[in-house]
Amino acid sequence: MLDGFTPWPEELADRYRAAGDWEGLRLWDMMVRTVARFPDKVALVAGEQRQTYAELDRICARLGAALLKQGIRPLDRVVLQLPNIPEFVHYYLALVRIGAIPVLALRAHRQTEVRHFIRASGAVAYVVPDVAHKFDYRPMAALMQQEFADLRSVIVVGEAQAGQTAHDDLLATVDDAAIPALLATARFDAGDVATMLLSGGTTSLSKLIPRTHQDYVLNARLCGQAAGFNEHTVFMAILPLGHNYNLASPGILGVFHAGGTVVLAPSTDTTEIFRLVEAEKVSVIAAVVPLISAWLGAPEPDRFDLSSLRVIQNGGARLAPELRQRLMSRFGCKPQEIYGTAEGLINMTRLDDPEDLLLHSSGRPVCEADEIKVVDDNGNEVPDGEPGELLTRGPYTIRGYYMAPDKNAEAFTGDGFYRMGDIVRKQGRNLYTEGRRKDLINRGGEKISCEEVENFIHRHPAVKSACLVAMPDPVFGEKACAFVIPKEGQGLGFEELVAFLKAQQIASYKLPERLEVVSQFPLSPVGKILKRQLRDEIAARIEHEAAGAAR
């Protein structure tokens, strides 16, 4: 057992095992079953590369053996920072195959974040590309080598610098005959930590989320089932593979559990994405609101045969009902809302849900053993239909962050429920998100749900995308400012927007009191709108205007 990991209480662990939630499988055991079923089926497509399940097995066996020979052992932490290239898949699977723990950094992370990940995890190795998206990772890796004596290895996919190991050279250290014996030395259990994900770090440095083999297998299996994945699924991965959404919710691990095919998109370019949909007969795309908004307003998709496309998934932030309806009309496929957290709980709409749920809800838990509660500020459960904070515990929701007792005291209740920090309404098991607990605008005591007002703004025919944030006010404390990206060739004025919203018959205190028309929103590495940055921007603008008026 890894020091700093908080296990499930034995009573709950026994219950999850008895119910079959925990199958005693390690992540590579899951892959072994699929390799046996579909050895010659294409598992991974990236440009001209096409790798079958049997080939993926051989690649990961050699790489796993080479990592062991490099001195990496079960439960060692390895920061993995690769873009969406086949080597990300190879390293991730090779590490979990030998029981080492990938700590999943995103491509956009730099010295501050990587330094934190290495220090917080106690990493012994760091895997990077040489250059990706015009950034050279090798000097940053060299700096980390100087700062951390325990960082024994830096492995570079591409050309390495002095003191670093090139990926090709690493593979060359292992003879085929030695691979089975090396792999046999890696002993670990299904209950051991398999992966460290990162908490949503838009306001502070990310916390490390320790996911075990058995809970992450369950996560991938159930999400894949809720998405209707099978051996015929062709899944396009556009967003970072190191993020829980694209990794296992259902993501590539959900695909691999089912025996489907993963297609790695080389970029977010709309033309390239839909060219690949046609060429590879993609059936499922995992997307986020900004991408979907762009696709709905773009002419490029009309140039391609998209008849294979069955589902467009959305995660990260709620997709407005109007945009879900437009997805159905434009692409002839179903929208699937995926709402959850890297800490555990995943909720998904089901493909056979009634249209009202498909268009409006944020889904329901993928596991019957997921316990959910909606509570008020005093921790008391509220009736169905009333908003409150979502709390959860279950067989794939962590019991604590890694090595973070102070954070755990804030984030978890005494009986082990994780505080999601989201305001939701519950109807039976179906959830309806209303934004973050900290994403409410407090206008003189009146609470404004940003997401609710954004949904109304999205109904305006000139609006491509909208974001509501708090701006400072000397009288009310906060007021609402709407940032809007208009559709191409369209304009939108403040009075026009207010008149439109008044016609929707919403409370007057919810009306935006300022409009900022922009061409794009600041985005996190996984495509979430950085509302904090927008709040800072409008606050600075107001301060500047006030200073100018005073002169």
Sequence and secondary structure as in RCSB ss.txt:
>XXXX:A:sequence
MLDGFTPWPEELADRYRAAGDWEGLRLWDMMVRTVARFPDKVALVAGEQRQTYAELDRICARLGAALLKQGIRPL
DRVVLQLPNIPEFVHYYLALVRIGAIPVLALRAHRQTEVRHFIRASGAVAYVVPDVAHKFDYRPMAALMQQEFAD
LRSVIVVGEAQAGQTAHDDLLATVDDAAIPALLATARFDAGDVATMLLSGGTTSLSKLIPRTHQDYVLNARLCGQ
AAGFNEHTVFMAILPLGHNYNLASPGILGVFHAGGTVVLAPSTDTTEIFRLVEAEKVSVIAAVVPLISAWLGAPE
PDRFDLSSLRVIQNGGARLAPELRQRLMSRFGCKPQEIYGTAEGLINMTRLDDPEDLLLHSSGRPVCEADEIKVV
DDNGNEVPDGEPGELLTRGPYTIRGYYMAPDKNAEAFTGDGFYRMGDIVRKQGRNLYTEGRRKDLINRGGEKISC
EEVENFIHRHPAVKSACLVAMPDPVFGEKACAFVIPKEGQGLGFEELVAFLKAQQIASYKLPERLEVVSQFPLSP
VGKILKRQLRDEIAARIEHEAAGAAR
>XXXX:A:secstr
  TT     HHHHHHHHHTTS  S  HHHHHHHHHHH TTSEEEEETTEEEEHHHHHHHHHHHHHHHHHTT  TT
 EEEE   SSHHHHHHHHHHHHTT EEEE  TT  HHHHHHHHHHHT SEEEEESEETTEEHHHHHHHHHHH TT
  EEEEES   TTSEEHHHHHTT  GGGHHHHHHT    TTSEEEEEE   SSS   EEEEEHHHHHHHHHHHHH
HTT  TT EEEE S TTSHHHHHSSHHHHHHHHT EEEE SSS HHHHHHHHHHHT  EEEE HHHHHHHHT SG
GGGS  TT  EEEEESS   HHHHHHHHHHHSSEEEEEEE TTS EEE  TTS HHHHHH   EESSTT EEEEE
 TTS B  TTS EEEEEE TTS SS TT HHHHHHHB TTS EEEEEEEEEETTEEEEEEETT EEEETTEEEEH
HHHHHHHTTSTTEEEEEEEEEEETTTEEEEEEEEEE TT    HHHHHHHHHHTT  GGGS S EEE S   B T
TS B HHHHHHHHHHHHHHHHHHHH 
